[in-house]
Amino acid sequence: MVLALALLAGCSAAEQPKPQPPKVGVVKITEQSVELTTDLPGRVQAVETSEVRPQINGVIRQRLFAEGSFVKAGQVLYEIEDAPYRAALGTAQGNLANAQATVRATQLQADRYRELVDINAVSKQEFDNAVASAQQAKANVAAQKSAVDSARVNLGFTHIRAPISGRIGRSFYTRGALVQTGQSDPLATIMRTDSVYVDVTQTAAQILDLKDALANGGLSRENRESARVKLILPNGKTYPIEGRLEFAEVAVDPDTGSVTIRATFPNPDGLLQPGMFVRAQLVEGIKQNAILAPQQGISRDPRGRATALVVTNDNKVEMRQVEAVRPIGDKWLISDGLKPGDRLIVEGLTGIQPGATVTPGVPQQVTASKASPVKTASATPSPARSTPASSAPAEKR
């Protein structure tokens, strides 16, 4: 009986199948061209800003615009009480008429003395005085004409006009308020926003790294690629119209160690408002033969180093230490540690140890994501997982 039970137990043990290697999902690493951009914070500015100010002293008679509306250059915005300036113009015109009459009288006297001095009826001195008086009268006419012009200009200043076309803000003064030249506060502000500026800053170190990458062939630029700029709005959406890089400052700010870069964006719908905080994406160039790895396939060891698990030709798990340079969408740009043809494990990582035998699935191709922006400075990539040997949090790169 004992012998029979032992034989049955041995047969049951022999019939149990060997455990199958765990299945894992893999992607096949390939080289590809990737467009690299720099994501920089900035603020929107109007291309033209004008403060509406009085050029004469007076009391506002009426306001002729709606706050927040669009105004055209030359449009009358305010009227100042003009009675004193009309009176001043009338006085200047009267003085001019008087000066012109004086010219006629003195000129007639000078002409008469010219005939009399020839027959010694008047002295030479009297003739010279008459000529001088005529010349003084003519000079006075010129001065009075200038006074009339000045009075007419001041009368025109009682109509305060828009210096530029654009959207006007709220009025800081109401009807009946006294305004003066040289006052500290403007009457209102007009901003032209059919196109806008976006000013961003880039560190000198970033600029030097970019120049080095272009010089040694790590990056290439196609024609006019450096001029394209994309914009991320405060709600995270991409502005539908691309802008163009206008200029970069010729010197580094000694206080911040950065360079200001200005881009121009069309703003036909007025979506971009002055003062709005945005993020500008500047195209750095094209990275040839780039290697991208899904972020779920990159882990961190206890020392914070980036690692990856790959499947060898004999279906063994091998751990690689990699250099993850920067995130591109949901992937990492890898500069070292992975090569074309490697099978990177991205699924079924739980419990997998280096040296274990696995059953890889059909490799998937890795492609660059065009929808997600590439971030460098101030970017916060999703934290990478920890390897099974550690629960240390991922570094922010």
C-alpha positions, 0 to 999 in steps of 0.5 A: 500500500505504501509503495503504491501511494509513493508511485502515485505521488511520483506520477502526479509530480512528473505530470505538472508542467514547467512554469512558462516565462512571464510575458512582457510588452516591448518596443523596438528602438529605432533612430528618427529625426526629432524637432527639438523646441525650447519652452520659455515663459513670457508675457504678451505686449501690445505692438503699440501703446499710447497714453492719451494726454491733454496738450492744453489746460481746461475743463472736459466738456464731454467724452466721445467714446465708449470704454473698451471700444475700438477707436481710429487714429484721429478720432475725437475722444474728448472735448475741452471747453473752448471759449477761452481759446476762441477768445484768444484766437480772436485777439490774435487775429485782431492784433494781426489786422492792426499790425498789417494796417501799421505796415501799410501806414509806415510803408507809405511814409517810407515811400514818401520820404524817399522822394523828399530826401532826394530834394532835401525836403527831409533829412537823411535821418528822418528817411532812415527812421521811416524805413526802419519803422516800416521794417519793424511793422513787417516783422510785427506782422510775422509775429502776429501771424505766428500768434494767430497760428499758435492760438488756432493750434491751441483751439484745435487741441480742445478736441483731444484725438486718438494718436493711434488706432486700437482698443481704448481702455477706461477713462480716468477723467469724467466730464467737468474734470480739470485737466492740465498739460504735464499731469501725471495720469493719462486720460486713457490708454490705447493699445493696438493688438491686431498683432502682439509681441511676446517677450521671453528670456533665455539663459546664456547657458542655453544659447551656448549649448544650442550653438555647440549642438549646431556646430558639432552636428548634433542639431541641424536647422532647415531654412527659416526654422529658427524663425517659427514660434508656437504659443501655449495659452494659460489654459494649456491650449496651443494658439492656432497661429504660429508667430515669428522670431523678430530679434534677440537682444545683442547683450546678456543682462548682467543682473539675470544672465539671460537674453530677451527674445521677442516674437510677433504673433498675429492676433486677428480675434483679439484672443491674446491680451496684453499682460497675459502669461504664456509659454513660447516654444522656440524651435531649436533645430532637428535632431538627426538619428535621435533615439526615443524611449517611452517614459514607462520603460525608463526607471530609476535605481536607488542612486537616482540613475536612469535605467532600462530593461531590455530583452536580449536575443536569447530572451534574457532580461538585461538592465542598462544604465541610460542617459535620459536627456529631456522629455519629448511628450510621453517619451525620453530622448536618450543619448546613451545606453540604448541603440537601434534594434534594442527591445525595451520592456514597457509592460509586465515589468512587475517582478522582472529581474535582470537575468530572468527569461521572458516571453516578449510580445510583438515589438511596437515601433516608437514614434515621436509625438507631434502633439506634445511640446518639448520642454527644457527649462522649467519643464516638469516631466512625469516622474519615472517609475522605480526599479523593482529593487528600489522605491526611490522617487524619480529625478526631475530633469 
